[in-house]
Amino acid sequence: MALTSADVARLAGVSRSTVSYILNGQGHRFSPATREAVERAVSELGYVPQAAGRTLVRGQSDLVLFVLPHAVGAVVFDSVAILTNALAESGLSLLMCSASSSVESFTTMVKTVRPRAVIAAAALNAPERDLLRSQGIRTIDMVRVSSAPGGWNWDIGRMQAEHLIQRGYPHLAYARLEEAHDDLLMNAREQGVRDACHAAGLPSPTVLTVALRADTDLDAVGSLPTGVGVACYNDHTAAAVLAAARVIGREVRSPDLGVIGVDNNPVATQTSPRLTTIGYDNERPMRRLAEIIATDPADEAGAAGSIDDLPTESVAYLVQGDST
């Protein structure tokens, strides 16, 4: 027979309602001795509260909704894996949804799941923000923090540009990825490149769009002047630029043409020439994010925990290849 809160209450010597309050985050109402008795009984019995019951009591589930960015690569899934494991340590589970979901499907998901929090790795539109606000759901606007000047993504663009400038390229270009649409992460990286050019006294970067289609990509790369360093949105974008250059007979070497990607994706080791890229370590930011979500914002002891407490210093590093 399945264990119930009544079994916990009987072993702990308290009422069933006391068990319910303590297991649903209201332990501060009771003495340390009572809380310890309930926690000890839960441990001895191996009792796991039913998620549906907790959702009814709290008005929210143990699920955290993660809105994926438009262009999803291996690094995103690595970050999601770190976050999933870190949340699990606090009894929370991660659920992912696409940034391209309609407002209607997003609304249905939120009202059905009743998430503990929503992590936005892509920009939310006004109706989505209004929905989360009306439902009282905590929103972690990760894309805003990482894309602000000085944030992770802005810093990645700055690093790309400064590397190309140091390698002697007199003009820079930024290669956007068509499938990423108007992604805030991509815009922030482009702005980092622009700001680095301005700081170095160079012209603003030429902007080209890579569609991962040979016809349009050949034209885009063929239009680049001699002596240009191309900072790319990610490694897949950079690989497409390298492939197009090879087809049109454009040699990738300093000072004619240089290419740098982002992500340190396995594809960076398979290009010819081997791609120079930017890698980054998301372990600490993702674990800190899990801590913030696990903290009850109504709990005075954790009231300081917010998205603004995420580490903002650079977690990026250069991986030198042969393309710059």
KAUR-V10257 format. One record per residue. N is the residue number from 1. RES is the residue in three letters. PHI is phi in degrees with one decimal (999 if undefined). NEAR is the number of other C-alpha atoms within 12 Angstrom. D_LAST is the distance of its C-alpha to the last C-alpha in Angstrom with 2 decimals. Layout:
n: <N N>
res: <RES RES>
phi: <PHI PHI>
near: <NEAR NEAR>
d_last: <D_LAST D_LAST>
This chain:
n: <1 2 3 4 5 6 7 8 9 10 11 12 13 14 15 16 17 18 19 20 21 22 23 24 25 26 27 28 29 30 31 32 33 34 35 36 37 38 39 40 41 42 43 44 45 46 47 48 49 50 51 52 53 54 55 56 57 58 59 60 61 62 63 64 65 66 67 68 69 70 71 72 73 74 75 76 77 78 79 80 81 82 83 84 85 86 87 88 89 90 91 92 93 94 95 96 97 98 99 100 101 102 103 104 105 106 107 108 109 110 111 112 113 114 115 116 117 118 119 120 121 122 123 124 125 126 127 128 129 130 131 132 133 134 135 136 137 138 139 140 141 142 143 144 145 146 147 148 149 150 151 152 153 154 155 156 157 158 159 160 161 162 163 164 165 166 167 168 169 170 171 172 173 174 175 176 177 178 179 180 181 182 183 184 185 186 187 188 189 190 191 192 193 194 195 196 197 198 199 200 201 202 203 204 205 206 207 208 209 210 211 212 213 214 215 216 217 218 219 220 221 222 223 224 225 226 227 228 229 230 231 232 233 234 235 236 237 238 239 240 241 242 243 244 245 246 247 248 249 250 251 252 253 254 255 256 257 258 259 260 261 262 263 264 265 266 267 268 269 270 271 272 273 274 275 276 277 278 279 280 281 282 283 284 285 286 287 288 289 290 291 292 293 294 295 296 297 298 299 300 301 302 303 304 305 306 307 308 309 310 311 312 313 314 315 316 317 318 319 320 321 322 323 324>
res: <MET ALA LEU THR SER ALA ASP VAL ALA ARG LEU ALA GLY VAL SER ARG SER THR VAL SER TYR ILE LEU ASN GLY GLN GLY HIS ARG PHE SER PRO ALA THR ARG GLU ALA VAL GLU ARG ALA VAL SER GLU LEU GLY TYR VAL PRO GLN ALA ALA GLY ARG THR LEU VAL ARG GLY GLN SER ASP LEU VAL LEU PHE VAL LEU PRO HIS ALA VAL GLY ALA VAL VAL PHE ASP SER VAL ALA ILE LEU THR ASN ALA LEU ALA GLU SER GLY LEU SER LEU LEU MET CYS SER ALA SER SER SER VAL GLU SER PHE THR THR MET VAL LYS THR VAL ARG PRO ARG ALA VAL ILE ALA ALA ALA ALA LEU ASN ALA PRO GLU ARG ASP LEU LEU ARG SER GLN GLY ILE ARG THR ILE ASP MET VAL ARG VAL SER SER ALA PRO GLY GLY TRP ASN TRP ASP ILE GLY ARG MET GLN ALA GLU HIS LEU ILE GLN ARG GLY TYR PRO HIS LEU ALA TYR ALA ARG LEU GLU GLU ALA HIS ASP ASP LEU LEU MET ASN ALA ARG GLU GLN GLY VAL ARG ASP ALA CYS HIS ALA ALA GLY LEU PRO SER PRO THR VAL LEU THR VAL ALA LEU ARG ALA ASP THR ASP LEU ASP ALA VAL GLY SER LEU PRO THR GLY VAL GLY VAL ALA CYS TYR ASN ASP HIS THR ALA ALA ALA VAL LEU ALA ALA ALA ARG VAL ILE GLY ARG GLU VAL ARG SER PRO ASP LEU GLY VAL ILE GLY VAL ASP ASN ASN PRO VAL ALA THR GLN THR SER PRO ARG LEU THR THR ILE GLY TYR ASP ASN GLU ARG PRO MET ARG ARG LEU ALA GLU ILE ILE ALA THR ASP PRO ALA ASP GLU ALA GLY ALA ALA GLY SER ILE ASP ASP LEU PRO THR GLU SER VAL ALA TYR LEU VAL GLN GLY ASP SER THR>
phi: <999 -68.6 -69.9 -130.1 -64.2 -65.9 -66.1 -64.3 -60.9 -64.1 -70.9 -81.6 74.2 -131.2 -78.8 -65.2 -65.2 -63.5 -58.8 -61.3 -60.7 -66.9 -75.1 -108.6 83.4 -112.2 -63.9 -65.5 -77.0 -120.1 -70.4 -55.3 -63.9 -67.2 -61.5 -63.6 -64.4 -67.9 -63.4 -67.2 -65.3 -60.1 -66.2 -64.4 -85.3 68.8 -76.4 -120.4 -61.0 -74.9 -61.6 -62.5 -65.9 -63.8 -63.2 -64.8 -71.1 -86.7 81.8 -151.3 -92.4 -96.1 -100.2 -116.7 -92.7 -111.9 -86.4 -69.8 -68.2 -63.5 -102.6 -107.0 -124.9 -61.4 -65.7 -61.2 -69.3 -63.0 -64.0 -62.8 -63.6 -61.7 -65.2 -59.5 -67.3 -68.1 -66.9 -60.9 -65.0 -107.1 77.5 -111.0 -123.4 -103.6 -123.9 -104.8 -140.7 -80.1 -68.0 -90.5 -61.1 -70.7 -60.3 -63.6 -69.2 -63.5 -62.0 -61.6 -62.6 -63.3 -71.3 -80.7 -79.4 50.2 -67.0 -64.9 -159.6 -120.4 -102.0 -99.4 -93.4 -135.8 -65.2 -88.9 -84.6 -59.4 -60.6 -67.5 -64.2 -62.1 -60.1 -63.5 -65.8 -67.7 -87.9 67.7 -94.4 -65.2 -115.2 -100.6 -85.2 -62.9 -65.0 -66.7 -64.8 -74.3 -104.1 -71.9 -53.2 92.7 -76.8 -57.5 -73.0 -59.2 -66.0 -63.3 -62.2 -61.1 -62.3 -58.6 -64.5 -63.1 -64.4 -63.2 -64.5 -64.8 -82.8 96.3 -79.4 -79.1 -139.7 -115.7 -133.1 -121.9 -100.8 -87.6 -106.1 -57.4 -70.1 -82.4 56.6 -106.4 -58.7 -62.5 -61.2 -66.4 -61.5 -67.1 -66.2 -61.7 -66.3 -61.3 -65.6 -59.8 -65.6 -67.6 -62.7 -61.6 -64.0 -91.5 75.4 -95.8 -62.0 -60.5 -67.7 -69.0 -113.3 -127.0 -113.2 -99.9 -104.2 60.1 -127.5 -57.5 -62.4 -73.7 -68.6 -62.9 -65.8 -64.3 -71.6 -65.3 -81.6 -73.8 -74.2 -71.9 79.9 -120.2 -104.9 -105.6 -90.8 -108.7 -56.2 -153.5 -68.1 -67.0 -62.8 -63.7 -62.4 -67.6 -63.8 -62.3 -65.1 -64.6 -61.2 -65.8 -65.6 -87.8 79.2 -90.8 -79.5 -92.1 -161.9 -72.7 -102.2 -73.4 -147.2 -127.0 -137.1 -133.7 -105.6 -145.9 124.5 53.4 -74.6 -53.3 -62.1 -64.9 -90.4 -108.8 -85.0 -131.6 -72.3 -60.6 -75.7 -80.6 -147.5 -112.4 -101.5 -153.6 -107.6 -98.5 -56.2 -68.2 -60.5 -68.6 -69.7 -66.9 -61.4 -62.8 -62.2 -63.0 -67.0 -70.5 -82.3 -70.3 -62.1 -84.5 -82.1 -58.3 -66.6 -114.9 -62.7 -76.7 -70.9 -150.0 -60.3 -71.6 -86.9 -63.6 -58.3 -106.9 -69.9 -61.1 -114.3 -101.6 -149.9 -83.5 -116.1 -74.2 -116.5 -110.7 -93.9 -137.3>
near: <4 13 19 22 34 24 26 34 30 21 25 26 23 26 20 20 21 29 36 32 26 31 35 30 22 20 23 19 17 21 14 14 16 25 29 21 26 37 29 21 28 28 16 16 22 17 23 22 28 20 24 19 20 26 22 16 21 23 22 29 31 33 34 40 40 41 36 33 33 28 31 30 24 20 28 29 21 21 29 34 24 26 36 30 22 28 31 21 17 22 27 27 31 34 28 32 29 25 31 24 21 16 22 14 17 30 23 18 27 36 24 18 31 32 37 40 40 46 41 35 35 38 36 34 19 11 16 30 25 17 25 32 16 15 23 21 31 32 36 34 30 37 36 30 33 39 30 27 30 25 30 37 42 37 39 47 53 40 40 50 50 35 35 44 36 21 29 23 33 29 37 48 44 45 45 43 38 25 22 30 22 23 30 35 41 42 34 32 41 44 36 37 45 35 29 33 34 20 16 23 16 24 21 24 35 27 29 30 35 37 28 27 21 22 17 19 32 27 20 31 45 26 21 32 22 23 26 40 46 60 57 49 53 48 43 40 43 51 46 40 53 48 33 33 33 23 20 21 14 25 28 37 31 24 25 26 37 48 57 56 52 46 42 35 31 22 27 33 24 20 31 27 28 30 43 45 45 41 33 28 24 30 25 22 30 31 28 26 39 41 30 36 46 32 27 25 23 16 16 11 12 16 16 18 23 26 32 21 25 32 25 26 23 27 27 27 26 29 27 25 25 26 38 40>
d_last: <65.68 62.64 62.57 63.18 63.11 66.86 66.26 63.97 66.57 69.37 67.59 66.45 69.91 68.76 69.10 66.82 65.86 64.76 62.44 61.05 60.44 58.70 56.47 55.49 54.18 57.47 58.11 58.49 61.91 63.26 63.91 61.48 64.13 64.31 60.55 60.37 63.22 61.51 58.14 59.95 61.83 58.69 57.09 60.23 60.72 57.08 57.66 54.87 55.76 55.51 52.61 54.83 57.35 54.86 53.48 57.01 57.74 54.54 53.80 50.31 48.92 46.76 43.89 40.76 39.20 35.38 34.15 30.88 28.01 27.72 24.62 25.32 22.97 23.27 22.34 25.19 27.58 26.63 27.49 30.66 31.65 31.44 33.42 35.93 36.75 37.01 39.33 41.41 42.30 44.13 45.73 43.49 41.75 38.75 39.11 36.25 36.57 34.37 33.30 34.60 38.09 40.88 42.79 45.80 44.15 42.55 46.01 47.67 45.24 45.63 49.43 49.76 47.46 48.26 45.13 45.11 41.96 39.30 35.61 33.75 30.08 30.42 32.41 36.15 38.23 41.44 43.88 41.98 41.98 45.66 46.46 44.92 46.66 49.99 49.74 48.98 45.83 43.36 40.00 36.81 34.46 31.24 29.11 30.60 29.82 26.23 25.49 27.29 25.61 24.70 24.80 22.35 20.75 20.63 19.03 16.27 15.42 15.74 13.37 10.59 11.46 11.98 8.62 7.14 10.32 10.09 7.01 9.54 9.26 13.05 13.40 12.25 13.45 14.57 15.22 18.51 20.18 23.61 25.38 24.63 26.92 27.17 26.09 26.27 23.33 21.08 22.76 22.25 18.49 18.44 20.79 18.65 15.88 18.80 20.30 17.26 17.04 20.77 20.73 18.38 20.55 18.11 19.50 19.55 16.74 17.59 18.55 18.51 20.17 19.16 22.38 21.29 23.55 22.58 24.73 23.48 19.79 19.85 21.48 19.15 15.92 18.01 19.07 15.74 15.91 13.96 11.44 10.42 7.78 9.31 10.40 12.46 15.82 15.31 13.84 16.41 15.45 11.77 13.30 15.57 13.05 11.42 15.09 16.23 13.74 14.99 18.54 18.55 17.02 13.89 11.38 7.76 6.40 6.33 8.60 9.85 7.79 4.61 5.90 6.90 10.44 13.46 16.13 14.79 16.93 17.87 16.33 12.81 14.06 15.58 12.97 11.99 9.35 9.48 7.98 6.41 9.52 12.33 15.56 18.91 22.39 25.23 28.07 29.61 29.38 30.84 33.60 34.45 34.63 37.07 39.18 39.45 40.57 43.04 44.63 47.51 46.94 50.74 50.92 51.25 49.68 46.44 46.65 43.74 41.33 39.28 35.86 35.21 35.52 32.29 29.76 27.62 25.39 21.78 21.57 17.79 15.32 11.63 10.84 7.93 6.95 5.65 3.84 0.00>
